[in-house]
């Protein structure tokens, strides 16, 4: 169960996140921690790092009043995320406590409160709703009335130690009535999302001689890598939070019950826990029903270690292996599913008989090799392109360069940087890619085809031979300056508009940002005349970009 120190860690992270929210000075520390908690949780759950996008999700009354300066009745829901890519409508109910109480659990009332808005949606009614809640509800009803199949999820999220009991028949009944899944995330779950910089973690294990295969890159190399066959019980032992257990090969399996995964081991893993996906369910099902076939059905786990020491023992019948400074770089889903099984259905015989392939690569102190192993071993799995590229060497280098310029480059969700450092900006990988691609002349694609930014267009955007990190710094500062100027103009500010101004800044170097804003708004007004299209839709069209270019030539007279 989560400790008081876990509670403090989440609170510190939440307060640090609040630094990037431009909150008014009158907002007190407790409220800052609360609002920061909203963003921290939303980022970890949705995998979205853009604070402006996360801000748009929040409909909480108090947040709307103090931050957005709008009046709104949230009807028991604090945030809504309509995931068009996966056709899931996500609802969030947040509870942030200022004091730690180890016996406090999430209230079932948080679920029933949330049903207020869900009742409107079920009835396809908006009568009595107002503000942002009204607009979001209209969007949701439109999605549900379409021919597409949509799913709904309600997240009950808090920094309380104990989750609400979802096995309660009342919760199951509400799931059936409103046709949605209810997910409870308490303090333990939030802590799992937050990866700390890993310490020098070590572990030991002993295997039969025939269960080990050694690999050397060349005959002169002193470093060796290993492929070993381990029981799931040993996998739990060498990855658990108990330092003594990890290094004691004589521990009885029954003592592993209730052990928790040492989350620092997943710091370099490209993906967080995805919940009850069909793949995770199949992993658990195999352990329960066919533990002897687990080895054949699973791809295994990949570990990188700074040092591996292996020696034959028992007349060379067995091999003793010690790994230090190690990380799980592939197989995080498998590992968490094993722990999920151990938590709910612990059976030492099944865990002792089920085996898994573990690849252990010695990378010594070479971060490039470690990153490459992480990227390439994960490239064979169904992982999003942005997550995969987040562990590439170029992204690590860019992160370090931006850090030196007081810009926090977010490769991993929930990263709020060093507590002893004041950052000027916090920006995610996707937004940086959008800025760079817009500057290259594609403001339309930067939002219309953003799923390709870390796939088809990646090498063009992050060309290792041509990319100038100093130019990236300049463009990031320019982007936030554009946001500020747009607010001063009195016009609606959106990511799309800002990306177009980035594009125009390259074309019209002699023009100020405010002059570019005026030109863009004039062109939008001219293009949209007589068309029943939203501005956001217009800015996705290549035709509009071409019209803007022609408009600039006609009105301004020249382009660079």
C-alpha positions as CSV (number, residue, x, y, z in Angstrom):
1,X,0.0,0.0,0.0
2,X,1.1,3.6,-0.7
3,X,3.1,5.3,2.0
4,X,3.2,8.9,3.4
5,X,6.3,9.4,1.3
6,X,4.4,8.4,-1.8
7,X,1.8,10.9,-0.9
8,X,4.4,13.6,-0.5
9,X,6.1,12.7,-3.8
10,X,2.8,13.0,-5.7
11,X,2.1,16.3,-4.0
12,X,5.6,17.7,-4.9
13,X,5.1,16.6,-8.5
14,X,1.7,18.2,-8.6
15,X,3.0,21.5,-7.3
16,X,5.9,21.4,-9.7
17,X,3.5,20.8,-12.6
18,X,1.4,23.8,-11.4
19,X,4.4,26.0,-12.2
20,X,3.7,25.5,-15.9
21,X,0.0,26.5,-15.7
22,X,0.4,30.3,-15.4
23,X,-1.9,30.4,-12.4
24,X,-2.9,33.7,-10.9
25,X,-0.9,34.8,-7.8
26,X,-3.9,34.6,-5.6
27,X,-4.2,30.8,-6.1
28,X,-3.0,29.2,-2.8
29,X,-0.6,26.3,-2.5
30,X,-3.3,23.7,-1.9
31,X,-5.2,24.8,-4.9
32,X,-2.0,24.8,-7.0
33,X,-1.3,21.2,-5.9
34,X,-4.9,20.2,-6.8
35,X,-4.8,21.8,-10.2
36,X,-1.3,20.4,-10.9
37,X,-2.7,16.9,-9.8
38,X,-5.4,17.2,-12.5
39,X,-2.8,17.7,-15.2
40,X,-0.3,15.1,-13.9
41,X,-3.1,12.5,-13.8
42,X,-4.5,13.4,-17.2
43,X,-1.1,13.4,-18.8
44,X,-0.2,10.0,-17.4
45,X,-3.6,8.4,-18.4
46,X,-4.1,10.0,-21.8
47,X,-0.5,10.1,-22.9
48,X,-0.9,13.7,-24.0
49,X,1.8,16.2,-22.8
50,X,0.5,19.4,-24.4
51,X,-0.8,21.5,-21.5
52,X,-3.2,23.5,-23.7
53,X,-4.9,20.3,-24.9
54,X,-5.1,19.0,-21.3
55,X,-6.5,22.4,-20.2
56,X,-9.3,22.0,-22.8
57,X,-10.3,18.7,-21.2
58,X,-10.9,20.2,-17.7
59,X,-14.5,21.4,-16.9
60,X,-14.2,21.4,-13.1
61,X,-16.2,24.3,-11.7
62,X,-13.4,25.8,-9.5
63,X,-10.7,25.3,-12.2
64,X,-12.9,27.1,-14.8
65,X,-13.6,29.9,-12.4
66,X,-10.0,30.5,-11.1
67,X,-8.0,29.6,-14.3
68,X,-10.3,30.0,-17.3
69,X,-12.3,32.8,-15.6
70,X,-15.5,31.2,-16.8
71,X,-18.6,30.1,-15.0
72,X,-19.5,26.4,-15.5
73,X,-21.5,23.7,-13.9
74,X,-19.5,20.4,-14.3
75,X,-22.4,18.1,-13.2
76,X,-20.0,15.9,-11.2
77,X,-17.4,15.4,-14.0
78,X,-14.0,17.2,-13.7
79,X,-12.6,16.5,-17.2
80,X,-13.6,14.9,-20.5
81,X,-11.3,13.5,-23.2
82,X,-12.9,12.5,-26.4
83,X,-10.4,10.1,-28.0
84,X,-11.3,10.1,-31.7
85,X,-8.5,7.8,-32.7
86,X,-9.6,5.0,-30.5
87,X,-13.3,6.1,-30.3
88,X,-13.3,6.2,-26.5
89,X,-15.1,8.9,-24.4
90,X,-13.2,9.3,-21.2
91,X,-14.7,10.9,-18.1
92,X,-12.7,11.9,-15.0
93,X,-13.7,12.5,-11.5
94,X,-10.8,13.9,-9.4
95,X,-10.3,14.0,-5.6
96,X,-7.2,15.7,-4.3
97,X,-6.6,15.5,-0.5
98,X,-4.2,17.9,1.3
99,X,-3.4,15.6,4.2
100,X,-2.4,11.9,4.2
101,X,-4.6,9.4,6.0
102,X,-3.5,5.7,5.5
103,X,-7.1,4.5,6.1
104,X,-8.8,6.8,3.7
105,X,-10.3,5.3,0.6
106,X,-12.1,6.7,-2.5
107,X,-15.7,7.3,-1.9
108,X,-18.4,5.5,-3.8
109,X,-20.1,8.9,-3.9
110,X,-17.5,10.0,-6.5
111,X,-19.1,7.5,-8.9
112,X,-22.7,8.5,-8.1
113,X,-21.8,12.2,-8.5
114,X,-20.5,11.5,-11.9
115,X,-23.8,10.0,-13.0
116,X,-25.4,13.4,-13.1
117,X,-23.8,14.3,-16.4
118,X,-24.0,10.7,-17.7
119,X,-27.8,10.8,-17.2
120,X,-28.0,13.8,-19.5
121,X,-25.9,11.9,-22.1
122,X,-27.9,8.7,-21.8
123,X,-31.1,10.8,-22.4
124,X,-29.4,12.7,-25.3
125,X,-30.5,15.9,-23.5
126,X,-28.7,19.2,-22.9
127,X,-31.5,21.1,-21.2
128,X,-30.2,22.8,-18.0
129,X,-26.5,22.4,-19.0
130,X,-24.3,25.5,-19.5
131,X,-20.8,26.6,-20.4
132,X,-18.1,24.2,-21.4
133,X,-20.1,21.2,-20.0
134,X,-22.8,22.0,-22.5
135,X,-20.4,22.1,-25.5
136,X,-18.7,18.9,-24.4
137,X,-22.0,17.1,-24.0
138,X,-23.1,18.2,-27.5
139,X,-19.9,16.7,-28.9
140,X,-20.4,13.4,-27.0
141,X,-24.0,13.0,-28.0
142,X,-23.0,13.6,-31.7
143,X,-20.4,10.9,-31.4
144,X,-22.8,8.4,-29.8
145,X,-25.5,9.2,-32.4
146,X,-23.0,8.5,-35.3
147,X,-22.7,5.1,-37.0
148,X,-19.3,4.6,-35.4
149,X,-18.9,2.4,-32.3
150,X,-17.9,4.4,-29.3
151,X,-16.9,3.2,-25.8
152,X,-17.1,5.2,-22.6
153,X,-14.8,5.0,-19.5
154,X,-15.2,6.7,-16.2
155,X,-11.9,7.2,-14.2
156,X,-12.2,7.8,-10.5
157,X,-8.8,9.3,-9.7
158,X,-7.5,10.5,-6.3
159,X,-4.4,10.7,-4.1
160,X,-6.1,8.6,-1.5
161,X,-4.3,5.4,-0.4
162,X,-7.2,3.0,-1.0
163,X,-9.3,2.6,-4.2
164,X,-13.1,2.4,-4.3
165,X,-14.3,-1.2,-4.4
166,X,-15.5,-1.7,-8.0
167,X,-16.5,-5.3,-7.3
168,X,-19.4,-3.9,-5.4
169,X,-22.7,-4.9,-7.1
170,X,-23.8,-1.2,-7.2
171,X,-20.7,-0.3,-9.3
172,X,-21.4,-3.2,-11.7
173,X,-25.0,-2.2,-12.0
174,X,-24.0,1.4,-12.9
175,X,-21.6,0.1,-15.5
176,X,-24.5,-1.9,-17.1
177,X,-27.0,1.0,-16.9
178,X,-24.7,3.6,-18.5
179,X,-22.8,1.2,-20.7
180,X,-19.4,2.2,-19.6
181,X,-16.3,0.9,-17.8
182,X,-15.4,2.3,-14.4
183,X,-11.7,2.5,-13.6
184,X,-10.3,3.4,-10.1
185,X,-6.9,4.9,-9.8
186,X,-5.6,5.7,-6.3
187,X,-2.3,6.8,-4.8
188,X,-0.5,3.5,-5.6
189,X,-1.5,3.8,-9.3
190,X,-0.4,7.4,-9.6
191,X,3.0,6.6,-8.0
192,X,3.4,3.8,-10.6
193,X,3.1,6.4,-13.4
194,X,5.9,8.5,-12.0
195,X,9.3,7.1,-12.8
196,X,12.2,8.4,-10.8
197,X,15.8,8.4,-12.0
198,X,16.9,4.8,-11.4
199,X,19.5,4.0,-8.8
200,X,22.2,1.3,-9.1
201,X,19.8,-1.6,-8.9
202,X,21.3,-5.1,-8.7
203,X,20.0,-8.7,-8.5
204,X,21.3,-12.3,-8.5
205,X,19.9,-15.6,-9.9
206,X,21.1,-19.2,-10.4
207,X,20.0,-21.3,-13.4
208,X,20.8,-24.7,-14.8
209,X,23.8,-24.7,-17.2
210,X,21.6,-25.7,-20.2
211,X,19.2,-22.8,-19.5
212,X,22.0,-20.2,-20.4
213,X,23.3,-19.1,-23.7
214,X,26.3,-16.7,-24.0
215,X,26.7,-14.1,-26.8
216,X,29.8,-12.1,-27.6
217,X,30.0,-9.3,-30.2
218,X,33.5,-10.4,-31.1
219,X,36.2,-12.7,-29.9
220,X,38.2,-9.9,-28.4
221,X,35.3,-8.4,-26.4
222,X,35.4,-8.8,-22.6
223,X,31.7,-8.0,-22.2
224,X,29.2,-10.8,-22.7
225,X,25.4,-10.9,-23.0
226,X,23.2,-13.7,-22.0
227,X,19.9,-15.4,-23.0
228,X,18.5,-17.3,-20.0
229,X,15.4,-19.2,-19.1
230,X,13.9,-18.0,-15.8
231,X,10.9,-19.0,-13.8
232,X,8.3,-16.3,-13.3
233,X,8.9,-16.6,-9.6
234,X,12.5,-15.7,-10.1
235,X,11.5,-12.8,-12.4
236,X,9.4,-11.5,-9.5
237,X,12.2,-11.9,-7.0
238,X,14.9,-10.1,-9.1
239,X,12.5,-7.2,-10.0
240,X,10.7,-6.7,-6.7
241,X,11.0,-3.7,-4.4
242,X,12.8,-5.7,-1.7
243,X,16.5,-5.2,-2.1
244,X,17.3,-8.2,0.1
245,X,15.1,-10.6,-1.9
246,X,16.6,-9.4,-5.3
247,X,20.0,-10.6,-4.2
248,X,19.1,-13.7,-2.2
249,X,18.8,-16.8,-4.4
250,X,17.6,-19.0,-1.5
251,X,14.3,-17.1,-0.9
252,X,11.3,-19.4,-0.8
253,X,8.8,-18.6,-3.5
254,X,5.9,-18.3,-1.0
255,X,7.6,-15.2,0.5
256,X,7.2,-13.4,-2.8
257,X,3.4,-13.1,-2.2
258,X,2.4,-9.4,-2.0
259,X,5.7,-8.2,-3.3
260,X,5.6,-5.1,-5.5
261,X,7.5,-4.3,-8.7
262,X,10.4,-1.8,-8.3
263,X,9.1,0.8,-10.6
264,X,12.5,2.4,-11.1
265,X,13.4,-0.6,-13.3
266,X,10.9,0.6,-15.9
267,X,12.4,4.1,-16.2
268,X,13.8,3.4,-19.7
269,X,10.8,1.3,-20.8
270,X,8.9,3.0,-23.7
271,X,5.4,2.3,-22.5
272,X,3.4,2.4,-19.3
273,X,0.9,-0.1,-18.2
274,X,-2.1,-0.2,-20.6
275,X,-4.6,-1.7,-18.1
276,X,-6.6,-4.8,-18.9
277,X,-5.9,-5.1,-22.6
278,X,-6.6,-8.4,-24.3
279,X,-2.8,-9.1,-24.4
280,X,-2.4,-8.6,-20.7
281,X,-5.5,-10.8,-20.0
282,X,-4.0,-13.5,-22.2
283,X,-0.7,-13.4,-20.3
284,X,-2.5,-13.9,-17.0
285,X,-4.8,-16.6,-18.5
286,X,-1.7,-18.5,-19.7
287,X,-0.1,-18.4,-16.2
288,X,-3.4,-19.7,-14.7
289,X,-4.2,-22.4,-17.2
290,X,-1.1,-23.4,-19.1
291,X,2.0,-22.3,-17.1
292,X,4.2,-24.9,-18.8
293,X,3.4,-23.3,-22.2
294,X,4.2,-19.7,-21.1
295,X,7.7,-19.8,-22.5
296,X,6.3,-20.6,-26.0
297,X,3.5,-18.0,-26.0
298,X,5.5,-15.0,-24.7
299,X,8.2,-12.9,-26.4
300,X,10.1,-12.5,-23.1
301,X,11.8,-9.7,-21.4
302,X,14.9,-7.6,-22.4
303,X,17.3,-6.2,-19.8
304,X,20.2,-3.9,-20.1
305,X,22.8,-3.9,-17.4
306,X,26.0,-1.9,-16.8
307,X,27.7,-5.0,-15.6
308,X,27.1,-8.8,-15.7
309,X,29.1,-11.2,-13.7
310,X,28.5,-14.9,-14.4
311,X,30.4,-17.9,-13.0
312,X,29.9,-21.7,-13.1
313,X,29.0,-23.4,-9.8
314,X,28.1,-26.9,-8.5
315,X,30.7,-28.6,-10.8
316,X,29.6,-26.5,-13.7
317,X,26.1,-27.9,-13.5
318,X,24.7,-24.4,-12.7
319,X,25.5,-20.8,-13.5
320,X,25.4,-18.0,-10.9
321,X,24.6,-14.6,-12.5
322,X,24.8,-11.1,-10.9
323,X,23.5,-8.0,-12.8
324,X,24.0,-4.4,-11.6
325,X,22.7,-1.1,-12.9
326,X,20.0,-2.9,-14.8
327,X,16.8,-1.8,-16.5
328,X,13.8,-3.5,-18.1
329,X,13.8,-2.0,-21.6
330,X,11.3,-4.4,-23.2
331,X,8.6,-6.6,-21.7
332,X,7.2,-4.1,-19.2
333,X,3.6,-5.2,-20.1
334,X,4.6,-8.8,-19.5
335,X,6.3,-8.0,-16.2
336,X,3.3,-6.0,-14.9
337,X,0.9,-8.7,-15.9
338,X,2.9,-11.2,-14.0
339,X,2.7,-9.0,-10.9
340,X,-1.0,-8.5,-11.5
341,X,-1.4,-12.3,-11.5
342,X,0.7,-12.6,-8.3
343,X,-1.4,-10.0,-6.6
344,X,-4.8,-11.5,-7.4
345,X,-4.1,-15.3,-7.8
346,X,-0.7,-16.0,-6.2
347,X,0.2,-19.7,-6.8
348,X,3.8,-20.5,-6.1
349,X,3.6,-23.8,-8.1
350,X,2.4,-22.1,-11.2
351,X,4.9,-19.2,-10.9
352,X,7.6,-21.8,-10.3
353,X,6.7,-23.9,-13.3
354,X,6.0,-21.1,-15.8
355,X,9.2,-20.0,-17.5
356,X,10.2,-17.0,-19.7
357,X,13.1,-16.0,-22.0
358,X,15.1,-13.2,-20.6
359,X,17.7,-11.4,-22.7
360,X,20.4,-9.6,-20.7
361,X,22.7,-7.2,-22.6
362,X,25.8,-5.7,-21.0
363,X,26.0,-2.0,-22.1
364,X,28.5,-0.9,-19.4
365,X,28.4,2.9,-19.4
366,X,27.4,3.3,-23.1
367,X,24.0,5.2,-23.1
368,X,23.8,5.1,-26.9
369,X,24.0,1.3,-27.0
370,X,21.4,1.0,-24.2
371,X,19.0,3.4,-26.1
372,X,19.5,1.5,-29.4
373,X,18.7,-1.8,-27.7
374,X,15.5,-0.3,-26.2
375,X,14.4,1.3,-29.5
376,X,15.1,-1.7,-31.8
377,X,13.8,-4.5,-29.5
378,X,10.6,-2.5,-29.0
379,X,10.2,-1.8,-32.8
380,X,8.9,-5.3,-33.3
381,X,6.0,-4.7,-31.0
382,X,2.7,-2.8,-31.3
383,X,4.0,0.4,-29.7
384,X,3.2,3.9,-30.9
385,X,5.8,5.6,-33.0
386,X,6.2,8.5,-30.6
387,X,6.8,6.2,-27.7
388,X,9.3,4.2,-29.7
389,X,11.3,7.4,-30.8
390,X,11.2,8.7,-27.2
391,X,14.1,6.4,-26.4
392,X,16.2,7.2,-29.5
393,X,19.6,8.8,-29.0
394,X,18.7,12.0,-30.9
395,X,15.8,12.6,-28.6
396,X,18.0,12.1,-25.5
397,X,20.5,14.6,-27.0
398,X,17.8,17.1,-27.7
399,X,16.5,16.8,-24.2
400,X,19.9,17.5,-22.7
401,X,20.4,20.5,-25.0
402,X,17.1,22.0,-24.2
403,X,17.7,21.5,-20.5
404,X,20.7,23.7,-20.8
405,X,18.5,26.4,-22.2
406,X,15.9,26.1,-19.4
407,X,13.4,24.2,-21.5
408,X,11.9,21.0,-20.1
409,X,11.5,18.6,-23.1
410,X,9.0,16.0,-22.1
411,X,9.8,12.5,-23.4
412,X,8.0,10.7,-20.6
413,X,4.6,11.5,-19.2
414,X,4.6,13.2,-15.8
415,X,8.1,14.6,-16.1
416,X,8.2,17.9,-14.2
417,X,11.9,18.3,-14.3
418,X,14.4,19.0,-11.5
419,X,12.9,20.5,-8.4
420,X,15.9,22.8,-8.0
421,X,15.6,24.3,-11.5
422,X,13.2,27.0,-12.9
423,X,12.2,26.2,-16.4
424,X,11.0,28.8,-18.9
425,X,8.9,26.4,-20.9
426,X,7.7,22.8,-20.7
427,X,7.0,21.2,-24.0
428,X,6.3,17.7,-25.3
429,X,7.9,15.8,-28.2
430,X,4.8,16.0,-30.4
431,X,4.4,19.8,-30.2
432,X,8.1,20.3,-31.0
433,X,7.7,18.0,-34.0
434,X,4.7,20.0,-35.1
435,X,6.6,23.3,-34.7
436,X,9.5,22.0,-36.8
437,X,7.3,20.6,-39.5
438,X,5.3,23.8,-39.7
439,X,8.5,25.7,-40.1
440,X,9.6,23.4,-42.9
441,X,6.4,24.5,-44.8
442,X,3.7,22.1,-43.6
443,X,1.5,23.8,-41.0
444,X,-1.5,21.9,-42.5
445,X,0.1,18.4,-42.1
446,X,1.5,19.3,-38.7
447,X,-2.1,18.9,-37.3
448,X,-3.9,17.0,-40.0
449,X,-1.4,14.2,-40.2
450,X,0.2,14.3,-36.8
451,X,0.1,10.5,-36.5
452,X,2.9,10.5,-39.1
453,X,5.2,12.9,-37.3
454,X,7.1,10.2,-35.6
455,X,6.7,7.7,-38.5
456,X,6.6,8.7,-42.2
457,X,7.8,12.3,-41.6
458,X,10.2,11.6,-38.7
459,X,13.5,11.5,-40.7
460,X,12.6,14.7,-42.4
461,X,11.7,16.5,-39.2
462,X,14.5,15.2,-37.0
463,X,17.2,14.8,-39.7
464,X,20.3,14.0,-37.6
465,X,22.6,15.4,-40.3
466,X,20.7,18.8,-40.6
467,X,18.9,19.5,-37.4
468,X,20.2,22.5,-35.5
469,X,19.4,22.3,-31.8
470,X,20.0,26.1,-31.5
471,X,17.3,26.6,-34.1
472,X,14.9,24.4,-32.2
473,X,15.4,26.5,-29.1
474,X,14.7,29.6,-31.1
475,X,11.5,28.2,-32.6
476,X,10.2,27.0,-29.2
477,X,10.6,30.6,-27.8
478,X,9.0,32.0,-30.9
479,X,6.0,29.6,-30.6
480,X,5.3,30.8,-27.0
481,X,5.8,34.4,-28.1
482,X,3.2,33.8,-30.8
483,X,0.8,32.4,-28.2
484,X,1.2,35.5,-26.1
485,X,0.7,37.9,-29.0
486,X,-2.4,36.0,-30.2
487,X,-4.0,36.5,-26.8
488,X,-3.2,40.2,-26.9
489,X,-4.8,40.4,-30.4
490,X,-8.2,39.5,-28.9
491,X,-8.6,36.7,-31.4
492,X,-9.1,33.0,-30.5
493,X,-5.7,31.4,-30.0
494,X,-5.3,27.8,-31.2
495,X,-2.3,25.5,-31.8
496,X,-3.2,25.4,-35.5
497,X,-3.1,29.2,-35.8
498,X,0.2,29.4,-34.0
499,X,1.8,26.8,-36.3
500,X,0.6,28.9,-39.3
501,X,2.3,31.9,-37.8
502,X,5.5,29.8,-37.4
503,X,5.3,29.1,-41.1
504,X,4.6,32.7,-42.0
505,X,7.5,33.9,-39.9
506,X,9.9,32.1,-42.2
507,X,8.1,33.6,-45.3
508,X,7.9,37.1,-44.0
509,X,11.0,37.7,-41.9
510,X,10.5,41.5,-41.9
511,X,7.0,41.3,-40.5
512,X,6.2,41.3,-36.8
513,X,4.2,38.5,-35.2
514,X,1.2,40.8,-34.7
515,X,1.3,41.7,-38.4
516,X,1.4,38.1,-39.4
517,X,-1.6,37.4,-37.1
518,X,-3.5,40.2,-38.9
519,X,-2.7,38.7,-42.3
520,X,-3.7,35.2,-41.2
521,X,-7.0,36.3,-39.8
522,X,-7.8,38.3,-42.9
523,X,-7.1,35.2,-45.1
524,X,-9.2,33.0,-42.8
525,X,-12.2,35.4,-43.0
526,X,-11.8,35.6,-46.8
527,X,-11.5,31.9,-47.4
528,X,-14.4,30.9,-45.0
529,X,-16.9,33.4,-46.6
530,X,-19.8,31.4,-47.9
531,X,-18.4,28.1,-46.6
532,X,-20.0,26.2,-43.7
533,X,-16.7,25.1,-42.2
534,X,-15.1,25.7,-38.8
535,X,-11.8,27.5,-38.6
536,X,-10.1,24.4,-37.3
537,X,-11.3,22.4,-40.3
538,X,-10.2,25.1,-42.7
539,X,-6.6,25.2,-41.3
540,X,-6.3,21.4,-42.1
541,X,-6.6,21.9,-45.8
542,X,-3.6,22.2,-48.1
543,X,-5.9,24.3,-50.3
544,X,-6.1,26.9,-47.5
545,X,-2.3,26.9,-47.1
546,X,-1.9,27.5,-50.8
547,X,-4.6,30.3,-50.7
548,X,-2.7,31.9,-47.8
549,X,0.6,31.8,-49.8
550,X,-1.1,33.4,-52.8
551,X,-2.8,36.0,-50.5
552,X,0.6,36.9,-49.0
553,X,2.1,37.3,-52.5
554,X,-0.8,39.5,-53.5
555,X,-1.1,41.7,-50.4
556,X,2.5,41.8,-49.1
557,X,4.2,41.4,-52.5
558,X,6.9,38.9,-51.7
559,X,7.9,35.8,-49.8
560,X,11.3,34.5,-48.8
